[in-house]
Amino acid sequence: MLVGLSLLNRKSGCNQRLRIRFSLLLVCLGYLLVIFILVYHGLVRYQGLLKLTHDCAAILLGASIFDYVRCSLKFESTNLWIYSPIILYLISWLLLPEFINASIDVPQLIGIVILYTTIALLTYIGHMLRRHAAGLALDRAPNAELLILAAVSLSSIQFAYLVNSGVNNLFMVAPLLGTVLVSLFFVFYILYPSKAEFFFRSISPRTSQAYTSEFQQIASTVAYRELFLDSKLSIGTLAEALNYKPRELSEIINAQSGGSFYEFINAYRIACAKTYLESEQEKQTSIEAIALLCGFKPRSSFYEAFRRETGLTPGSYRNFRK
């Protein structure tokens, strides 16, 4: 718990969002271990405000695990619904304290943490499967994998206890394993503070070679599926179609094409317009109609982009090709 608090005050060049979530995770886990020891030895009673803070810490631990994995994968924003169960629990406790005390106990809290851990695991696997299906680099996050492995291990033990609560030894294993994991991180953090930054890194940045490979895949997909014909196409809709985050896709396009997203898309549209303008079968088709067919809207953007690319207006280009 103290290590987690110290990380909150530590300034470094690491990912700030990941550091805060990892710190929060350690604080919650440490607090739960302290409460467990005190209650187990009969020093305090699991009721009142102590129960409230314990339960909130347990829910927050599960939320922090899920949110940490999302940040490791560079999800751009934090959805409030991740932490909404804590808010709902507090409101319910204020309105119906007796009902909450009777309804929410350790098994229910274990179930909530297991649910968060399962969602985190599925989120990570889903990210990898989407990348693989699109033929893209997997962008693994080893720190998230390590956390998921630890969380799944603890959750498996807790789930086994829920299934067979008569085996009291299982109830002791999870706190013991949690203590071992925190202790190992504490030693690692003290002896190798610079290497502890491993836990605060998101997915590895791509090399220029990886950028080139992904850009080629993006370009071929845009051409093959003729996505540029959609006049409403934006970086957001294209990113969704290709299983990218908008900022990630924009970064790749800017780095490899040397231009903006719209310059990249307009290059396909202009090539399409040239085909129409050069075709004898389309000589009666108006330039405005060709602009719409190729994904340009409004007309002025077509003329501007076409002149910038060819040095000619669409009409002049058609006459020149004749």
Buried (B, 14 or more C-beta within 10 A) or exposed (E): BEBBEEBEEEEEEBBEBBBBBBBBBBBBBBBBBBBBEBBEEEEBEBEEEBBBEBBBBBBBBBBBBBBBBBBBBBBEEEEEEBBEBBEEBBEBBEEEEEEBBEEBEBEEBBBBBBBBBBBBBEBBEEBBEBBEEBEBBEBBBEBBBEBBEBBBBBBEBBBBBBEEEEEEEBBBBBBEBBBEBBEEBBEBBEEEEEEBBEBBBBBEEBEEEBBBBBBEBBBEBBEEEEBBBBBEBEBEEBBEBBBBBBEBBBBBBBBBBEEEBBBBBBBBBBEBBBEBBBEEEBEEEEBEEBBBBBBBEEEEBBBEBBBEBBEBBBEEBBEEEE
